[in-house]
Amino acid sequence: MKTSFPVDGIALDRDSPANLHRQLYVQLRGLIERRVLPSGHALPSTRVMARDLNVGRNTVIAACDQLALEGYLAIRPRRPSVVMDLPTRPAVAEQMSVEDANPLSRRGQTMLAQPYHHGRPGMLAFHPGMPDPDNFPFNTWSKLLSRRAKFAHIDLFGTYHVKGYPPLCEAIARYLTASRGVKCTAEQIVVTNGAQSAFDLLARLLIDDGDTVWMEEPGYYGAGSAFVSAGAKLAPLRVSNAGWDLDPPDVVPRMIFVTPSCHHPLGITMPMEQRLNLLHMAETWRSWIIEDDYDGEYRFQGQPIPALQGIGASNRVVYVGTFAKILFPAMRLGFMVAPKAIDHTIVSALSVSGQFAPLLTQAALADFMNEGHFTRHLRRMRRLYAERRQFFLESAQRHLGEWLDFHTTESGIQVVGIFRDICSDRAVAEAALQQGINVSALSIQYRHGTQQNGLVMGFAAADAQMTEKTMQKFRTVLQSHFSRMNNPG
């Protein structure tokens, strides 16, 4: 079959990062698949095609060779290449059938419906939970990474140490024992790709479809999303400034999720009486407690409160921690302390899920901790964040106090402001985002009944100058938002 070669249908971009032969291959394949170049069509010689397209002949040869390898072309010695006779493709329906309208499974649809809040590069103020990037010792970190990378072929090259790099597990165990009052050995430490990875893994290990999880309300949406996606039903464990309401749910929970050292997002600390009562309940019900100690290190009055896991002799608590707030989130390293009852299951579960963390990063972090950099950095950040917290609260009261009532607590690197008047906190958060201000709506932390509208705002990543400038901008956002609400016409 004789058909002219559609030179005008091929456009090669010399400024594109893609190689010219790759561009030509993709476009020729598209012409063949759309039957612009039909079966049996003989292409011009590679020399003629190169001339017509103003490219080197080797570029054309490389593209044609790849098409021949994939079965689109038949290359014949001293004769033109010919388009192969391909099966007829079914016509694409104008509309998807009812069955195909949602390609996701029910579990996939559940995951898609979960709330989330992500950061954006360059938008540090006032991202909740974001540590300060300017004061992290990146020079030291890069040297440690580089040093480890030189010898990665020895014990960091393969899929080794699935539960965690042993020197890092030992360093974490020492730190938790001394600083957080956790009772553990290095063998119980499991290094994960952040805390969220630990929640997902624990949900799949410990929860069956229909099991009840007693979840703080308001409570960390990320953990709740992992449990719901694993098939759990959430029962609200109400939390207010008065503490945790331990009135039992209607159904005995398989799991209880708490943030006792620094409640997320309210920032309060669970009193000892409530801690002991919660442990007693878990033992009586044979329920698992997941203790998320995401911000336990940052307490600005007195010493950090010891972890729930270290109280008594309970073997029902799984302690989960993260380096995202102390070091930086993109490190993607967290850990959990696995009780001996489930410790033997972890390697298999990690192997199935593929959630074990990169060994090179773990090795560098082990050096960072063992050489004293971790302790010095944490001590320095506590002082810095205490100053920033005080300035943030004073600035917020001046600029935003007309609309928001701020909860002052003594722990964590974020604060909650409750709106004085009825409004949509999600709409406010979106309006702030359009102005480069990253805050999170408080309402996404609720899943049952009445929710409070407010904002969760981080103060750690913004210095005084940035805080003051952003507060002034945010005041304008709130003025505009409430003006439109009060004068809708």
Salt bridges, closest charged atoms under 4 A:
GLU33 OE2 - ARG29 NE 3.98
ASP52 OD1 - ARG51 NH2 3.08
ASP132 OD1 - ARG388 NH1 3.18
ASP200 OD2 - ARG204 NH2 2.97
ASP209 OD1 - ARG107 NH2 3.77
GLU216 OE1 - HIS263 NE2 3.72
GLU217 OE1 - HIS448 ND1 3.34
ASP293 OD2 - ARG180 NE 2.74
ASP343 OD1 - LYS163 NZ 2.86
ASP367 OD2 - ARG147 NH2 3.35
ASP367 OD2 - ARG148 NE 2.79
GLU371 OE2 - ARG147 NH2 2.69
GLU371 OE1 - HIS373 NE2 3.17
GLU402 OE1 - ARG475 NH2 3.72
GLU410 OE1 - ARG389 NH2 3.84
GLU468 OE1 - ARG398 NH2 2.73
GLU468 OE2 - HIS399 NE2 2.76
